Amino acid sequence: MRRAVLVGAAGFVGARVHAALVRDGWDVDPVDRAACADGDVPSAVAAALASPADAVLCCAGATTGAPDALERANADLPAALAAVVASAAGVEPGSVPRSVPRSVPRFVHVGSAAEYGAACGERPCTEDDPPAPLSDYGRSKAAGTARVLATLPDAVVLRATTVIGPGGRGFLATLCRQIAAAPPDGVVHVGPLDAARDLLDVDDLAAAVVAAAHPDGSGAARGVLNVGTGVAVPLSALVARVRAVTGFRGAVVPDAPAPATSAQVRTQCSDTTRITHALGWTPRIPLDATIRRTWLWSTAP
């Protein structure tokens, strides 16, 4: 049985990755900061690697907080984990073995399309586009990607677009919760709806993590791989689809303040040609299905 050490197993993405790994027949050793002595995740991973592992997966991170907190969660932690993997396998940090020894676990880190910022304009971003993050979050994620690949050049960084689904905290989940709390003919206040985003179901991202972790068939995959749908959905269209799924008859008024980066990045979507060729991964879950699941989650007792 394949074995994975999963960091961030209790989080929004990590919990779905855990479930996907189990369905795929993996033995999963979950590591979460809350369960570690003094929050020392790298030491917990080093202890877990005392037994052979096929993959170390980093799904931990933070989306909000002060710049130094984001740097610790999104750059320092994955860099430390990459160093632990290199040390446990006896690999010189920064080196690329001609053939990766079977003792070297596959290291997969979940990055973010926020690393691109507004670099791509209206077109889909490719992995060859240089990072140009505009937010503290994006800068911390870009730093994490750079430091991971500097330590383990054979690592895989999955640069995910806007991740949505049950348990999320972004625009879709917030809108569903607002509608659930409002009267049927009430008013819901949201931010501006003129941006467009590549909306990725969290279970599609989990499937990409599992595909990247596989020791079989993923040997050609390394470096940054975009994970998304390749389609930028206008937030106004997303609201219309949410209304259709939920049956909400009230008003959705875009008069709330916008996040700072939303005004700077009007359109974000990613080209996923490379991950399809490398891993055979494509998104499979329709947007309306994700909306339906998120709505059911938001209305659950």
CORNORWO-V624437 format. One record per pair of residues at least 12 apart in sequence whose ideal C-beta (glycine too) atoms are under 6 Angstrom apart, sorted by the first residue. I is the first residue (numbers start at 1). J is the second residue. If there is no record, write none. Layout:
i=I j=J
i=I j=J
This chain:
i=1 j=27
i=2 j=26
i=2 j=54
i=3 j=27
i=3 j=53
i=3 j=54
i=4 j=21
i=4 j=26
i=4 j=28
i=4 j=55
i=4 j=57
i=5 j=29
i=5 j=45
i=5 j=48
i=5 j=53
i=5 j=56
i=6 j=18
i=6 j=28
i=6 j=30
i=6 j=57
i=7 j=31
i=7 j=58
i=7 j=60
i=8 j=59
i=8 j=60
i=9 j=30
i=9 j=32
i=10 j=32
i=12 j=167
i=12 j=168
i=13 j=59
i=14 j=59
i=16 j=202
i=16 j=203
i=16 j=206
i=17 j=59
i=17 j=206
i=17 j=209
i=20 j=206
i=20 j=210
i=21 j=210
i=24 j=210
i=29 j=48
i=31 j=44
i=31 j=45
i=42 j=80
i=42 j=81
i=42 j=84
i=45 j=81
i=45 j=84
i=46 j=84
i=49 j=88
i=53 j=105
i=54 j=215
i=55 j=105
i=55 j=106
i=55 j=213
i=56 j=85
i=56 j=105
i=56 j=107
i=57 j=108
i=57 j=209
i=57 j=213
i=58 j=78
i=58 j=81
i=58 j=109
i=59 j=110
i=61 j=73
i=61 j=74
i=63 j=137
i=67 j=136
i=70 j=136
i=70 j=137
i=70 j=140
i=71 j=140
i=74 j=140
i=74 j=141
i=74 j=144
i=75 j=140
i=75 j=143
i=75 j=144
i=75 j=147
i=78 j=109
i=78 j=144
i=78 j=148
i=79 j=147
i=82 j=107
i=82 j=148
i=82 j=151
i=82 j=152
i=83 j=151
i=85 j=105
i=85 j=107
i=86 j=151
i=86 j=152
i=89 j=103
i=89 j=104
i=91 j=104
i=93 j=151
i=94 j=150
i=96 j=153
i=100 j=154
i=106 j=213
i=107 j=152
i=107 j=155
i=108 j=156
i=108 j=209
i=108 j=212
i=108 j=213
i=109 j=148
i=109 j=157
i=110 j=158
i=111 j=141
i=111 j=145
i=111 j=157
i=111 j=159
i=112 j=141
i=112 j=160
i=113 j=159
i=113 j=161
i=113 j=268
i=113 j=270
i=114 j=137
i=114 j=138
i=114 j=141
i=115 j=131
i=115 j=133
i=115 j=138
i=115 j=141
i=115 j=142
i=116 j=129
i=117 j=132
i=117 j=133
i=117 j=134
i=117 j=138
i=118 j=264
i=118 j=265
i=119 j=132
i=122 j=267
i=124 j=230
i=124 j=269
i=124 j=270
i=124 j=271
i=125 j=270
i=126 j=271
i=127 j=224
i=127 j=226
i=127 j=274
i=134 j=261
i=134 j=264
i=135 j=261
i=145 j=157
i=154 j=222
i=156 j=212
i=156 j=221
i=157 j=224
i=158 j=208
i=158 j=225
i=158 j=227
i=159 j=224
i=159 j=226
i=160 j=200
i=160 j=205
i=160 j=227
i=161 j=198
i=161 j=200
i=161 j=228
i=161 j=270
i=162 j=197
i=162 j=199
i=163 j=200
i=163 j=202
i=163 j=205
i=164 j=199
i=164 j=290
i=165 j=201
i=165 j=202
i=165 j=290
i=166 j=293
i=166 j=294
i=166 j=297
i=172 j=294
i=173 j=294
i=175 j=242
i=176 j=294
i=176 j=295
i=176 j=298
i=177 j=298
i=179 j=246
i=179 j=248
i=180 j=298
i=180 j=299
i=182 j=250
i=184 j=249
i=185 j=249
i=185 j=250
i=186 j=250
i=187 j=250
i=187 j=251
i=187 j=253
i=188 j=252
i=189 j=253
i=189 j=255
i=189 j=256
i=190 j=252
i=190 j=254
i=190 j=256
i=191 j=256
i=191 j=258
i=192 j=254
i=192 j=258
i=193 j=235
i=193 j=236
i=193 j=254
i=195 j=235
i=195 j=262
i=195 j=266
i=196 j=232
i=196 j=234
i=196 j=267
i=197 j=268
i=198 j=228
i=198 j=229
i=198 j=232
i=198 j=268
i=198 j=269
i=198 j=270
i=199 j=233
i=200 j=228
i=201 j=285
i=201 j=290
i=204 j=283
i=204 j=285
i=205 j=227
i=208 j=227
i=208 j=281
i=211 j=279
i=211 j=281
i=218 j=279
i=220 j=278
i=221 j=278
i=221 j=279
i=225 j=274
i=225 j=275
i=226 j=270
i=226 j=272
i=228 j=270
i=228 j=272
i=229 j=283
i=230 j=269
i=230 j=272
i=232 j=267
i=232 j=269
i=239 j=252
i=241 j=291
i=242 j=291
i=245 j=291
i=245 j=292
i=245 j=295
i=246 j=295
